[in-house]
């Protein structure tokens, strides 16, 4: 299912418009970078590194910057993502489940 269905049609349209600003190559590059950040954040989480660790905070900051390219600066988009993870704690959305989502959110709060 994924988080996409948690967005309003208007949010979906706006995010699609944002994505259309990039070439397929740029989108692929952005996805690769996001996947690498998620991988490294998951490793930190699994190794028990505190979310306030300087390196983890830096990774979360970069992840947040990448998200901001598409989330249309709408706090309701972030709320929809959180709702998705809360209602589907074991389901992955782009490699992120509820536990990792909370870890990333905590790290983001230190940026």
Biopython code that builds the backbone (N, CA, C, O; Angstrom):
import numpy as np
from Bio.PDB.StructureBuilder import StructureBuilder

atoms = [
    (1, "UNK", "N", (0.842, -1.198, 0.000)),
    (1, "UNK", "CA", (0.000, 0.000, 0.000)),
    (1, "UNK", "C", (0.878, 1.249, 0.000)),
    (1, "UNK", "O", (0.749, 2.076, -0.903)),
    (2, "UNK", "N", (1.737, 1.409, 0.951)),
    (2, "UNK", "CA", (2.625, 2.554, 1.015)),
    (2, "UNK", "C", (1.935, 3.811, 1.516)),
    (2, "UNK", "O", (0.709, 3.888, 1.593)),
    (3, "UNK", "N", (2.751, 4.782, 1.851)),
    (3, "UNK", "CA", (2.258, 6.034, 2.428)),
    (3, "UNK", "C", (1.490, 6.887, 1.428)),
    (3, "UNK", "O", (0.718, 7.759, 1.828)),
    (4, "UNK", "N", (1.686, 6.653, 0.145)),
    (4, "UNK", "CA", (1.083, 7.509, -0.890)),
    (4, "UNK", "C", (-0.418, 7.674, -0.695)),
    (4, "UNK", "O", (-0.948, 8.770, -0.877)),
    (5, "UNK", "N", (-1.106, 6.602, -0.328)),
    (5, "UNK", "CA", (-2.565, 6.665, -0.181)),
    (5, "UNK", "C", (-2.988, 7.505, 1.021)),
    (5, "UNK", "O", (-4.165, 7.839, 1.154)),
    (6, "UNK", "N", (-2.062, 7.844, 1.882)),
    (6, "UNK", "CA", (-2.375, 8.671, 3.049)),
    (6, "UNK", "C", (-2.376, 10.162, 2.710)),
    (6, "UNK", "O", (-2.816, 10.982, 3.516)),
    (7, "UNK", "N", (-1.892, 10.506, 1.540)),
    (7, "UNK", "CA", (-1.881, 11.907, 1.117)),
    (7, "UNK", "C", (-3.198, 12.254, 0.439)),
    (7, "UNK", "O", (-3.825, 11.408, -0.199)),
    (8, "UNK", "N", (-3.605, 13.500, 0.585)),
    (8, "UNK", "CA", (-4.808, 13.957, -0.103)),
    (8, "UNK", "C", (-4.517, 14.025, -1.601)),
    (8, "UNK", "O", (-3.355, 14.095, -2.001)),
    (9, "UNK", "N", (-5.560, 14.005, -2.433)),
    (9, "UNK", "CA", (-5.327, 14.147, -3.879)),
    (9, "UNK", "C", (-4.565, 15.433, -4.203)),
    (9, "UNK", "O", (-3.734, 15.445, -5.112)),
    (10, "UNK", "N", (-4.836, 16.501, -3.479)),
    (10, "UNK", "CA", (-4.137, 17.767, -3.720)),
    (10, "UNK", "C", (-2.652, 17.638, -3.390)),
    (10, "UNK", "O", (-1.802, 18.121, -4.138)),
    (11, "UNK", "N", (-2.342, 16.983, -2.267)),
    (11, "UNK", "CA", (-0.944, 16.776, -1.892)),
    (11, "UNK", "C", (-0.248, 15.899, -2.923)),
    (11, "UNK", "O", (0.891, 16.167, -3.306)),
    (12, "UNK", "N", (-0.928, 14.857, -3.367)),
    (12, "UNK", "CA", (-0.350, 13.979, -4.384)),
    (12, "UNK", "C", (-0.035, 14.764, -5.652)),
    (12, "UNK", "O", (1.037, 14.608, -6.236)),
    (13, "UNK", "N", (-0.969, 15.606, -6.071)),
    (13, "UNK", "CA", (-0.767, 16.411, -7.282)),
    (13, "UNK", "C", (0.427, 17.336, -7.118)),
    (13, "UNK", "O", (1.264, 17.442, -8.015)),
    (14, "UNK", "N", (0.508, 18.002, -5.983)),
    (14, "UNK", "CA", (1.614, 18.933, -5.748)),
    (14, "UNK", "C", (2.959, 18.210, -5.705)),
    (14, "UNK", "O", (3.951, 18.704, -6.241)),
    (15, "UNK", "N", (2.991, 17.051, -5.073)),
    (15, "UNK", "CA", (4.242, 16.296, -5.021)),
    (15, "UNK", "C", (4.641, 15.792, -6.405)),
    (15, "UNK", "O", (5.825, 15.771, -6.743)),
    (16, "UNK", "N", (3.661, 15.389, -7.198)),
    (16, "UNK", "CA", (3.960, 14.961, -8.570)),
    (16, "UNK", "C", (4.535, 16.118, -9.374)),
    (16, "UNK", "O", (5.475, 15.931, -10.147)),
    (17, "UNK", "N", (3.976, 17.316, -9.196)),
    (17, "UNK", "CA", (4.508, 18.492, -9.884)),
    (17, "UNK", "C", (5.958, 18.725, -9.492)),
    (17, "UNK", "O", (6.785, 19.066, -10.337)),
    (18, "UNK", "N", (6.272, 18.541, -8.206)),
    (18, "UNK", "CA", (7.651, 18.700, -7.740)),
    (18, "UNK", "C", (8.563, 17.693, -8.432)),
    (18, "UNK", "O", (9.661, 18.031, -8.874)),
    (19, "UNK", "N", (8.089, 16.442, -8.520)),
    (19, "UNK", "CA", (8.907, 15.398, -9.133)),
    (19, "UNK", "C", (9.142, 15.657, -10.615)),
    (19, "UNK", "O", (10.191, 15.304, -11.154)),
    (20, "UNK", "N", (8.164, 16.276, -11.273)),
    (20, "UNK", "CA", (8.293, 16.568, -12.704)),
    (20, "UNK", "C", (9.371, 17.609, -12.996)),
    (20, "UNK", "O", (9.764, 17.782, -14.150)),
    (21, "UNK", "N", (9.842, 18.290, -11.982)),
    (21, "UNK", "CA", (10.901, 19.281, -12.167)),
    (21, "UNK", "C", (12.268, 18.636, -12.373)),
    (21, "UNK", "O", (13.236, 19.310, -12.726)),
    (22, "UNK", "N", (12.336, 17.334, -12.149)),
    (22, "UNK", "CA", (13.611, 16.629, -12.239)),
    (22, "UNK", "C", (13.602, 15.670, -13.417)),
    (22, "UNK", "O", (12.558, 15.145, -13.803)),
    (23, "UNK", "N", (14.769, 15.455, -13.974)),
    (23, "UNK", "CA", (14.912, 14.458, -15.036)),
    (23, "UNK", "C", (14.865, 13.060, -14.410)),
    (23, "UNK", "O", (15.085, 12.913, -13.208)),
    (24, "UNK", "N", (14.585, 12.046, -15.210)),
    (24, "UNK", "CA", (14.628, 10.683, -14.665)),
    (24, "UNK", "C", (15.983, 10.352, -14.029)),
    (24, "UNK", "O", (16.045, 9.662, -13.012)),
    (25, "UNK", "N", (17.045, 10.840, -14.625)),
    (25, "UNK", "CA", (18.379, 10.594, -14.087)),
    (25, "UNK", "C", (18.546, 11.250, -12.715)),
    (25, "UNK", "O", (19.113, 10.658, -11.797)),
    (26, "UNK", "N", (18.042, 12.483, -12.590)),
    (26, "UNK", "CA", (18.123, 13.172, -11.306)),
    (26, "UNK", "C", (17.302, 12.442, -10.245)),
    (26, "UNK", "O", (17.745, 12.295, -9.106)),
    (27, "UNK", "N", (16.114, 11.989, -10.618)),
    (27, "UNK", "CA", (15.276, 11.250, -9.667)),
    (27, "UNK", "C", (15.962, 9.963, -9.226)),
    (27, "UNK", "O", (15.909, 9.594, -8.053)),
    (28, "UNK", "N", (16.605, 9.281, -10.171)),
    (28, "UNK", "CA", (17.334, 8.056, -9.838)),
    (28, "UNK", "C", (18.467, 8.363, -8.869)),
    (28, "UNK", "O", (18.677, 7.634, -7.900)),
    (29, "UNK", "N", (19.187, 9.432, -9.130)),
    (29, "UNK", "CA", (20.283, 9.837, -8.258)),
    (29, "UNK", "C", (19.780, 10.198, -6.859)),
    (29, "UNK", "O", (20.380, 9.808, -5.858)),
    (30, "UNK", "N", (18.687, 10.938, -6.796)),
    (30, "UNK", "CA", (18.108, 11.314, -5.504)),
    (30, "UNK", "C", (17.639, 10.080, -4.740)),
    (30, "UNK", "O", (17.824, 9.999, -3.525)),
    (31, "UNK", "N", (17.032, 9.114, -5.441)),
    (31, "UNK", "CA", (16.572, 7.884, -4.792)),
    (31, "UNK", "C", (17.756, 7.081, -4.272)),
    (31, "UNK", "O", (17.688, 6.527, -3.175)),
    (32, "UNK", "N", (18.863, 7.008, -5.055)),
    (32, "UNK", "CA", (20.051, 6.287, -4.612)),
    (32, "UNK", "C", (20.616, 6.927, -3.348)),
    (32, "UNK", "O", (20.995, 6.230, -2.407)),
    (33, "UNK", "N", (20.670, 8.256, -3.333)),
    (33, "UNK", "CA", (21.183, 8.954, -2.153)),
    (33, "UNK", "C", (20.280, 8.693, -0.947)),
    (33, "UNK", "O", (20.773, 8.439, 0.152)),
    (34, "UNK", "N", (18.965, 8.754, -1.145)),
    (34, "UNK", "CA", (18.028, 8.495, -0.054)),
    (34, "UNK", "C", (18.189, 7.064, 0.462)),
    (34, "UNK", "O", (18.180, 6.834, 1.672)),
    (35, "UNK", "N", (18.336, 6.113, -0.448)),
    (35, "UNK", "CA", (18.514, 4.717, -0.040)),
    (35, "UNK", "C", (19.784, 4.536, 0.778)),
    (35, "UNK", "O", (19.797, 3.791, 1.758)),
    (36, "UNK", "N", (20.845, 5.215, 0.377)),
    (36, "UNK", "CA", (22.105, 5.131, 1.121)),
    (36, "UNK", "C", (21.951, 5.756, 2.509)),
    (36, "UNK", "O", (22.446, 5.208, 3.495)),
    (37, "UNK", "N", (21.277, 6.883, 2.588)),
    (37, "UNK", "CA", (21.042, 7.515, 3.885)),
    (37, "UNK", "C", (20.203, 6.616, 4.790)),
    (37, "UNK", "O", (20.500, 6.470, 5.975)),
    (38, "UNK", "N", (19.161, 6.019, 4.230)),
    (38, "UNK", "CA", (18.311, 5.113, 5.007)),
    (38, "UNK", "C", (19.126, 3.913, 5.487)),
    (38, "UNK", "O", (18.991, 3.491, 6.636)),
    (39, "UNK", "N", (19.959, 3.372, 4.625)),
    (39, "UNK", "CA", (20.801, 2.233, 4.991)),
    (39, "UNK", "C", (21.704, 2.593, 6.165)),
    (39, "UNK", "O", (21.821, 1.831, 7.125)),
    (40, "UNK", "N", (22.336, 3.750, 6.083)),
    (40, "UNK", "CA", (23.252, 4.172, 7.151)),
    (40, "UNK", "C", (22.507, 4.503, 8.440)),
    (40, "UNK", "O", (22.999, 4.224, 9.533)),
    (41, "UNK", "N", (21.326, 5.094, 8.315)),
    (41, "UNK", "CA", (20.517, 5.367, 9.506)),
    (41, "UNK", "C", (20.049, 4.063, 10.147)),
    (41, "UNK", "O", (20.044, 3.946, 11.372)),
    (42, "UNK", "N", (19.660, 3.097, 9.345)),
    (42, "UNK", "CA", (19.252, 1.795, 9.880)),
    (42, "UNK", "C", (20.426, 1.124, 10.587)),
    (42, "UNK", "O", (20.252, 0.537, 11.655)),
    (43, "UNK", "N", (21.602, 1.206, 10.006)),
    (43, "UNK", "CA", (22.780, 0.622, 10.657)),
    (43, "UNK", "C", (23.011, 1.272, 12.022)),
    (43, "UNK", "O", (23.297, 0.587, 13.004)),
    (44, "UNK", "N", (22.886, 2.585, 12.075)),
    (44, "UNK", "CA", (23.040, 3.285, 13.356)),
    (44, "UNK", "C", (22.003, 2.828, 14.362)),
    (44, "UNK", "O", (22.318, 2.592, 15.528)),
    (45, "UNK", "N", (20.767, 2.705, 13.910)),
    (45, "UNK", "CA", (19.682, 2.254, 14.776)),
    (45, "UNK", "C", (19.961, 0.845, 15.293)),
    (45, "UNK", "O", (19.856, 0.585, 16.491)),
    (46, "UNK", "N", (20.316, -0.057, 14.388)),
    (46, "UNK", "CA", (20.547, -1.454, 14.764)),
    (46, "UNK", "C", (21.775, -1.618, 15.650)),
    (46, "UNK", "O", (21.841, -2.548, 16.453)),
    (47, "UNK", "N", (22.744, -0.721, 15.510)),
    (47, "UNK", "CA", (23.943, -0.770, 16.346)),
    (47, "UNK", "C", (23.731, -0.076, 17.689)),
    (47, "UNK", "O", (24.623, -0.072, 18.537)),
    (48, "UNK", "N", (22.558, 0.505, 17.877)),
    (48, "UNK", "CA", (22.247, 1.156, 19.140)),
    (48, "UNK", "C", (22.894, 2.524, 19.308)),
    (48, "UNK", "O", (23.045, 3.008, 20.429)),
    (49, "UNK", "N", (23.273, 3.145, 18.202)),
    (49, "UNK", "CA", (23.856, 4.485, 18.276)),
    (49, "UNK", "C", (22.739, 5.466, 18.607)),
    (49, "UNK", "O", (21.708, 5.471, 17.934)),
    (50, "UNK", "N", (22.922, 6.291, 19.624)),
    (50, "UNK", "CA", (21.857, 7.227, 20.013)),
    (50, "UNK", "C", (21.502, 8.191, 18.880)),
    (50, "UNK", "O", (22.384, 8.622, 18.137)),
    (51, "UNK", "N", (20.223, 8.532, 18.743)),
    (51, "UNK", "CA", (19.815, 9.429, 17.657)),
    (51, "UNK", "C", (20.406, 10.828, 17.768)),
    (51, "UNK", "O", (20.398, 11.575, 16.789)),
    (52, "UNK", "N", (20.914, 11.194, 18.931)),
    (52, "UNK", "CA", (21.539, 12.514, 19.068)),
    (52, "UNK", "C", (23.032, 12.497, 18.714)),
    (52, "UNK", "O", (23.704, 13.526, 18.788)),
    (53, "UNK", "N", (23.544, 11.316, 18.327)),
    (53, "UNK", "CA", (24.927, 11.199, 17.874)),
    (53, "UNK", "C", (25.152, 12.135, 16.693)),
    (53, "UNK", "O", (24.312, 12.237, 15.799)),
    (54, "UNK", "N", (26.276, 12.806, 16.699)),
    (54, "UNK", "CA", (26.577, 13.823, 15.676)),
    (54, "UNK", "C", (26.458, 13.280, 14.251)),
    (54, "UNK", "O", (25.882, 13.939, 13.386)),
    (55, "UNK", "N", (26.994, 12.090, 14.003)),
    (55, "UNK", "CA", (26.937, 11.516, 12.656)),
    (55, "UNK", "C", (25.497, 11.162, 12.263)),
    (55, "UNK", "O", (25.091, 11.388, 11.123)),
    (56, "UNK", "N", (24.737, 10.614, 13.198)),
    (56, "UNK", "CA", (23.345, 10.247, 12.934)),
    (56, "UNK", "C", (22.525, 11.507, 12.663)),
    (56, "UNK", "O", (21.694, 11.528, 11.755)),
    (57, "UNK", "N", (22.759, 12.551, 13.450)),
    (57, "UNK", "CA", (22.049, 13.820, 13.243)),
    (57, "UNK", "C", (22.371, 14.377, 11.861)),
    (57, "UNK", "O", (21.481, 14.878, 11.173)),
    (58, "UNK", "N", (23.632, 14.295, 11.451)),
    (58, "UNK", "CA", (24.027, 14.794, 10.129)),
    (58, "UNK", "C", (23.340, 13.987, 9.021)),
    (58, "UNK", "O", (22.895, 14.559, 8.025)),
    (59, "UNK", "N", (23.252, 12.668, 9.190)),
    (59, "UNK", "CA", (22.562, 11.838, 8.198)),
    (59, "UNK", "C", (21.080, 12.188, 8.146)),
    (59, "UNK", "O", (20.499, 12.293, 7.066)),
    (60, "UNK", "N", (20.470, 12.369, 9.318)),
    (60, "UNK", "CA", (19.048, 12.721, 9.368)),
    (60, "UNK", "C", (18.799, 14.092, 8.755)),
    (60, "UNK", "O", (17.777, 14.310, 8.105)),
    (61, "UNK", "N", (19.724, 15.004, 8.962)),
    (61, "UNK", "CA", (19.587, 16.347, 8.370)),
    (61, "UNK", "C", (19.607, 16.245, 6.853)),
    (61, "UNK", "O", (18.788, 16.870, 6.178)),
    (62, "UNK", "N", (20.529, 15.468, 6.314)),
    (62, "UNK", "CA", (20.623, 15.304, 4.861)),
    (62, "UNK", "C", (19.365, 14.611, 4.316)),
    (62, "UNK", "O", (18.868, 14.959, 3.245)),
    (63, "UNK", "N", (18.867, 13.635, 5.062)),
    (63, "UNK", "CA", (17.642, 12.947, 4.677)),
    (63, "UNK", "C", (16.475, 13.938, 4.647)),
    (63, "UNK", "O", (15.668, 13.929, 3.717)),
    (64, "UNK", "N", (16.395, 14.778, 5.655)),
    (64, "UNK", "CA", (15.342, 15.797, 5.736)),
    (64, "UNK", "C", (15.432, 16.770, 4.562)),
    (64, "UNK", "O", (14.410, 17.157, 3.996)),
    (65, "UNK", "N", (16.641, 17.161, 4.199)),
    (65, "UNK", "CA", (16.831, 18.064, 3.059)),
    (65, "UNK", "C", (16.328, 17.418, 1.770)),
    (65, "UNK", "O", (15.700, 18.078, 0.942)),
    (66, "UNK", "N", (16.604, 16.136, 1.608)),
    (66, "UNK", "CA", (16.125, 15.425, 0.426)),
    (66, "UNK", "C", (14.607, 15.333, 0.401)),
    (66, "UNK", "O", (13.984, 15.509, -0.647)),
    (67, "UNK", "N", (14.016, 15.058, 1.558)),
    (67, "UNK", "CA", (12.560, 14.993, 1.649)),
    (67, "UNK", "C", (11.935, 16.334, 1.289)),
    (67, "UNK", "O", (10.888, 16.386, 0.645)),
    (68, "UNK", "N", (12.575, 17.403, 1.702)),
    (68, "UNK", "CA", (11.990, 18.733, 1.482)),
    (68, "UNK", "C", (11.885, 19.078, -0.002)),
    (68, "UNK", "O", (11.150, 19.993, -0.373)),
    (69, "UNK", "N", (12.605, 18.364, -0.845)),
    (69, "UNK", "CA", (12.498, 18.597, -2.286)),
    (69, "UNK", "C", (11.124, 18.191, -2.810)),
    (69, "UNK", "O", (10.695, 18.659, -3.865)),
    (70, "UNK", "N", (10.432, 17.314, -2.070)),
    (70, "UNK", "CA", (9.176, 16.766, -2.563)),
    (70, "UNK", "C", (7.973, 16.977, -1.643)),
    (70, "UNK", "O", (6.830, 16.882, -2.090)),
    (71, "UNK", "N", (8.218, 17.260, -0.368)),
    (71, "UNK", "CA", (7.090, 17.278, 0.565)),
    (71, "UNK", "C", (6.303, 18.582, 0.576)),
    (71, "UNK", "O", (5.475, 18.785, 1.464)),
    (72, "UNK", "N", (6.532, 19.446, -0.357)),
    (72, "UNK", "CA", (5.786, 20.685, -0.606)),
    (72, "UNK", "C", (5.649, 21.575, 0.630)),
    (72, "UNK", "O", (4.729, 22.388, 0.720)),
    (73, "UNK", "N", (6.581, 21.412, 1.591)),
    (73, "UNK", "CA", (6.592, 22.230, 2.807)),
    (73, "UNK", "C", (5.235, 22.260, 3.497)),
    (73, "UNK", "O", (4.816, 23.289, 4.028)),
    (74, "UNK", "N", (4.566, 21.134, 3.483)),
    (74, "UNK", "CA", (3.248, 21.004, 4.092)),
    (74, "UNK", "C", (3.379, 20.102, 5.317)),
    (74, "UNK", "O", (3.641, 18.909, 5.171)),
    (75, "UNK", "N", (3.201, 20.650, 6.525)),
    (75, "UNK", "CA", (3.304, 19.805, 7.718)),
    (75, "UNK", "C", (2.298, 18.654, 7.719)),
    (75, "UNK", "O", (2.500, 17.646, 8.396)),
    (76, "UNK", "N", (1.220, 18.810, 6.962)),
    (76, "UNK", "CA", (0.229, 17.733, 6.888)),
    (76, "UNK", "C", (0.771, 16.536, 6.108)),
    (76, "UNK", "O", (0.310, 15.411, 6.300)),
    (77, "UNK", "N", (1.740, 16.771, 5.236)),
    (77, "UNK", "CA", (2.386, 15.669, 4.525)),
    (77, "UNK", "C", (3.168, 14.827, 5.535)),
    (77, "UNK", "O", (3.072, 13.600, 5.538)),
    (78, "UNK", "N", (3.934, 15.493, 6.381)),
    (78, "UNK", "CA", (4.681, 14.757, 7.417)),
    (78, "UNK", "C", (3.719, 14.033, 8.350)),
    (78, "UNK", "O", (3.992, 12.908, 8.770)),
    (79, "UNK", "N", (2.610, 14.661, 8.675)),
    (79, "UNK", "CA", (1.607, 14.012, 9.530)),
    (79, "UNK", "C", (1.044, 12.768, 8.846)),
    (79, "UNK", "O", (0.817, 11.750, 9.500)),
    (80, "UNK", "N", (0.820, 12.844, 7.547)),
    (80, "UNK", "CA", (0.313, 11.682, 6.807)),
    (80, "UNK", "C", (1.330, 10.539, 6.841)),
    (80, "UNK", "O", (0.959, 9.373, 6.978)),
    (81, "UNK", "N", (2.597, 10.879, 6.718)),
    (81, "UNK", "CA", (3.652, 9.850, 6.773)),
    (81, "UNK", "C", (3.674, 9.213, 8.157)),
    (81, "UNK", "O", (3.780, 7.994, 8.291)),
    (82, "UNK", "N", (3.574, 10.047, 9.175)),
    (82, "UNK", "CA", (3.560, 9.521, 10.543)),
    (82, "UNK", "C", (2.342, 8.625, 10.774)),
    (82, "UNK", "O", (2.456, 7.570, 11.397)),
    (83, "UNK", "N", (1.194, 9.039, 10.279)),
    (83, "UNK", "CA", (-0.021, 8.230, 10.415)),
    (83, "UNK", "C", (0.157, 6.884, 9.729)),
    (83, "UNK", "O", (-0.211, 5.845, 10.276)),
    (84, "UNK", "N", (0.720, 6.908, 8.534)),
    (84, "UNK", "CA", (0.991, 5.656, 7.824)),
    (84, "UNK", "C", (1.831, 4.729, 8.689)),
    (84, "UNK", "O", (1.484, 3.561, 8.869)),
    (85, "UNK", "N", (2.947, 5.247, 9.232)),
    (85, "UNK", "CA", (3.843, 4.396, 10.014)),
    (85, "UNK", "C", (3.177, 3.912, 11.303)),
    (85, "UNK", "O", (3.379, 2.769, 11.711)),
    (86, "UNK", "N", (2.399, 4.758, 11.933)),
    (86, "UNK", "CA", (1.718, 4.366, 13.165)),
    (86, "UNK", "C", (0.686, 3.277, 12.902)),
    (86, "UNK", "O", (0.565, 2.326, 13.675)),
    (87, "UNK", "N", (-0.048, 3.419, 11.818)),
    (87, "UNK", "CA", (-1.086, 2.441, 11.492)),
    (87, "UNK", "C", (-0.538, 1.165, 10.854)),
    (87, "UNK", "O", (-1.215, 0.138, 10.826)),
    (88, "UNK", "N", (0.691, 1.238, 10.344)),
    (88, "UNK", "CA", (1.324, 0.092, 9.665)),
    (88, "UNK", "C", (2.753, -0.067, 10.186)),
    (88, "UNK", "O", (3.703, 0.103, 9.422)),
    (89, "UNK", "N", (2.925, -0.390, 11.470)),
    (89, "UNK", "CA", (4.256, -0.333, 12.090)),
    (89, "UNK", "C", (5.320, -1.237, 11.474)),
    (89, "UNK", "O", (6.511, -0.940, 11.571)),
    (90, "UNK", "N", (4.915, -2.319, 10.851)),
    (90, "UNK", "CA", (5.921, -3.219, 10.277)),
    (90, "UNK", "C", (6.068, -3.067, 8.775)),
    (90, "UNK", "O", (6.974, -3.645, 8.175)),
    (91, "UNK", "N", (5.185, -2.294, 8.166)),
    (91, "UNK", "CA", (5.253, -2.104, 6.715)),
    (91, "UNK", "C", (6.332, -1.084, 6.375)),
    (91, "UNK", "O", (6.461, -0.049, 7.030)),
    (92, "UNK", "N", (7.089, -1.392, 5.356)),
    (92, "UNK", "CA", (8.166, -0.504, 4.919)),
    (92, "UNK", "C", (7.654, 0.479, 3.879)),
    (92, "UNK", "O", (6.886, 0.119, 2.987)),
    (93, "UNK", "N", (8.087, 1.712, 4.006)),
    (93, "UNK", "CA", (7.862, 2.719, 2.974)),
    (93, "UNK", "C", (9.240, 3.258, 2.623)),
    (93, "UNK", "O", (9.856, 3.974, 3.412)),
    (94, "UNK", "N", (9.716, 2.910, 1.441)),
    (94, "UNK", "CA", (11.073, 3.273, 1.014)),
    (94, "UNK", "C", (12.121, 2.796, 2.020)),
    (94, "UNK", "O", (13.107, 3.487, 2.276)),
    (95, "UNK", "N", (11.899, 1.615, 2.583)),
    (95, "UNK", "CA", (12.869, 1.023, 3.498)),
    (95, "UNK", "C", (12.754, 1.495, 4.935)),
    (95, "UNK", "O", (13.621, 1.188, 5.754)),
    (96, "UNK", "N", (11.705, 2.233, 5.260)),
    (96, "UNK", "CA", (11.545, 2.777, 6.605)),
    (96, "UNK", "C", (10.285, 2.188, 7.235)),
    (96, "UNK", "O", (9.191, 2.283, 6.678)),
    (97, "UNK", "N", (10.462, 1.580, 8.408)),
    (97, "UNK", "CA", (9.320, 1.115, 9.189)),
    (97, "UNK", "C", (9.131, 2.066, 10.373)),
    (97, "UNK", "O", (9.840, 3.066, 10.483)),
    (98, "UNK", "N", (8.177, 1.758, 11.259)),
    (98, "UNK", "CA", (7.859, 2.665, 12.361)),
    (98, "UNK", "C", (9.053, 2.911, 13.279)),
    (98, "UNK", "O", (9.306, 4.054, 13.660)),
    (99, "UNK", "N", (9.789, 1.867, 13.638)),
    (99, "UNK", "CA", (10.928, 2.038, 14.543)),
    (99, "UNK", "C", (11.984, 2.960, 13.940)),
    (99, "UNK", "O", (12.474, 3.873, 14.605)),
    (100, "UNK", "N", (12.327, 2.716, 12.682)),
    (100, "UNK", "CA", (13.328, 3.555, 12.036)),
    (100, "UNK", "C", (12.796, 4.965, 11.835)),
    (100, "UNK", "O", (13.537, 5.937, 11.983)),
    (101, "UNK", "N", (11.521, 5.081, 11.501)),
    (101, "UNK", "CA", (10.905, 6.400, 11.338)),
    (101, "UNK", "C", (11.066, 7.221, 12.629)),
    (101, "UNK", "O", (11.470, 8.383, 12.587)),
    (102, "UNK", "N", (10.749, 6.608, 13.759)),
    (102, "UNK", "CA", (10.862, 7.321, 15.043)),
    (102, "UNK", "C", (12.311, 7.691, 15.346)),
    (102, "UNK", "O", (12.584, 8.774, 15.863)),
    (103, "UNK", "N", (13.222, 6.806, 15.028)),
    (103, "UNK", "CA", (14.652, 7.071, 15.222)),
    (103, "UNK", "C", (15.093, 8.273, 14.385)),
    (103, "UNK", "O", (15.783, 9.167, 14.877)),
    (104, "UNK", "N", (14.689, 8.279, 13.128)),
    (104, "UNK", "CA", (15.039, 9.393, 12.237)),
    (104, "UNK", "C", (14.408, 10.693, 12.734)),
    (104, "UNK", "O", (15.052, 11.742, 12.730)),
    (105, "UNK", "N", (13.148, 10.621, 13.160)),
    (105, "UNK", "CA", (12.474, 11.822, 13.660)),
    (105, "UNK", "C", (13.200, 12.383, 14.884)),
    (105, "UNK", "O", (13.364, 13.595, 15.023)),
    (106, "UNK", "N", (13.629, 11.484, 15.763)),
    (106, "UNK", "CA", (14.368, 11.942, 16.953)),
    (106, "UNK", "C", (15.683, 12.592, 16.526)),
    (106, "UNK", "O", (16.052, 13.645, 17.047)),
    (107, "UNK", "N", (16.380, 11.978, 15.593)),
    (107, "UNK", "CA", (17.643, 12.561, 15.110)),
    (107, "UNK", "C", (17.395, 13.911, 14.444)),
    (107, "UNK", "O", (18.175, 14.847, 14.622)),
    (108, "UNK", "N", (16.304, 14.012, 13.674)),
    (108, "UNK", "CA", (15.960, 15.291, 13.010)),
    (108, "UNK", "C", (15.708, 16.395, 14.029)),
    (108, "UNK", "O", (15.979, 17.565, 13.761)),
    (109, "UNK", "N", (15.191, 16.024, 15.196)),
    (109, "UNK", "CA", (14.888, 17.037, 16.202)),
    (109, "UNK", "C", (16.145, 17.684, 16.767)),
    (109, "UNK", "O", (16.068, 18.706, 17.448)),
    (110, "UNK", "N", (17.287, 17.100, 16.490)),
    (110, "UNK", "CA", (18.565, 17.639, 16.961)),
    (110, "UNK", "C", (19.285, 18.465, 15.886)),
    (110, "UNK", "O", (20.413, 18.913, 16.092)),
    (111, "UNK", "N", (18.624, 18.661, 14.742)),
    (111, "UNK", "CA", (19.264, 19.433, 13.667)),
    (111, "UNK", "C", (19.016, 20.903, 13.849)),
    (111, "UNK", "O", (19.476, 21.712, 13.043)),
]
sb = StructureBuilder()
sb.init_structure("model")
sb.init_model(0)
sb.init_chain("A")
sb.init_seg("    ")
for serial, (resi, resn, name, xyz) in enumerate(atoms, 1):
    if name == "N":
        sb.init_residue(resn, " ", resi, " ")
    sb.init_atom(name, np.array(xyz, "f"), 0.0, 1.0, " ", f" {name:<3s}", serial, name[0])
structure = sb.get_structure()
